[in-house]
Amino acid sequence: KQEVTQIPAALSVPEGENLVLNCSFTDSAIYNLQWFRQDPGKGLTSLLLIQSSQREQTSGRLNASLDKSSGRSTLYIAASQPGDSATYLCAVSQWGAGSYQLTFGKGTKLSVIP
Amino acid sequence: GAVVSQHPSRVICKSGTSVKIECRSLDFQATTMFWYRQFPKKSLMLMATSNEGSKATYEQGVEKDKFLINHASLTLSTLTVTSAHPEDSSFYICSATKRGPSQSTDTQYFGPGTRLTVL
């Protein structure tokens, strides 16, 4: 059974710092990996999706990498801002029950201090 | 764009009552919808996979008679929590799959979630 682990569980940084969030998964047979953002009491916003054949994806200040063979992904946030404060979830996609299903990590709660 | 809505966003009910939550894909047809629940400081746990026109596939440990799922159309799936109890209080999130050029590029779009509180 797939297990997704995110480290650290919480992170507090001063505004302007660069930071890295980590995600690891136990079964490397994935189709893609996604990073989501979740604000308190809200749904999920997809940030980046990396196909299993890709190594990284970039969107603005965000860069996500994927090392499928070692079961690891990182989300790099450059020049952090207070508006980046949220919980960041990592999820991997695998085939199951006739569709691609997502398995989520518990998330990393990020606080960016002004 | 791809927008998924949920209704209601928040519901409070008495123990023993049933609550229905709707999930709609507003600008695309979704042959597959998923229902998740999320406890505080926990990950999203998949409850069931809902395919239009067929019975939902429930994950291990999820009671199908308690969490009734109906996917009657390509844009609507409903989750009914029957005889709700305080331990059912949680954040319920749905997602809908938008088909890409191939199955491997299908993308799930998430609803804003429904906060259920059972007194």
Chai-1 contact restraints between the chains, C-beta under 6 A:
chainA,res_idxA,chainB,res_idxB,connection_type,confidence,min_distance_angstrom,max_distance_angstrom,comment,restraint_id
A,Y31,B,S104,contact,1.0,0.0,6.0,A-B,restraint_1
A,G43,B,I93,contact,1.0,0.0,6.0,A-B,restraint_2
A,G43,B,F110,contact,1.0,0.0,6.0,A-B,restraint_3
A,G43,B,G111,contact,1.0,0.0,6.0,A-B,restraint_4
A,G43,B,P112,contact,1.0,0.0,6.0,A-B,restraint_5
A,G43,B,G113,contact,1.0,0.0,6.0,A-B,restraint_6
A,L44,B,F110,contact,1.0,0.0,6.0,A-B,restraint_7
A,A97,B,T49,contact,1.0,0.0,6.0,A-B,restraint_8
A,A97,B,T57,contact,1.0,0.0,6.0,A-B,restraint_9
A,S99,B,T32,contact,1.0,0.0,6.0,A-B,restraint_10
A,S99,B,T49,contact,1.0,0.0,6.0,A-B,restraint_11
A,Y100,B,D106,contact,1.0,0.0,6.0,A-B,restraint_12
A,F104,B,S43,contact,1.0,0.0,6.0,A-B,restraint_13
A,F104,B,L44,contact,1.0,0.0,6.0,A-B,restraint_14
A,G105,B,S43,contact,1.0,0.0,6.0,A-B,restraint_15
A,K106,B,S43,contact,1.0,0.0,6.0,A-B,restraint_16
